[in-house]
Amino acid sequence: MSITRLSSRELNHDVSKAKKAAQRGPVVITDRGKPSHVLMTYSEFVRLTGKRRNLVDALSMPGLSTIELDPPRAEIAPREVDLC
């Protein structure tokens, strides 16, 4: 994936160039030299903002069974209570 940078002037001058560049990757639109917007294809937008998964779906993704996970056990100690 390539990232293309275009000034807002370049974008206004040749929108079709920007749309073609968005097929290869995101197009960063600059305003006075600073990034201000990103142009991407609609399919990429849907992929990035698509349906959020719940925890069960996320944990059942292919390939996760090969990841070793050994989190430390949480130790919860009771506190003493002063009732006086």
Secondary structure, DSSP 8 states (H G I E B T S, - for coil): ---EEEEHHHHHH-HHHHHHHHHHS-EEEEETTEEEEEE--HHHHHHHHS----HHHHHTSTTGGGS-----------------
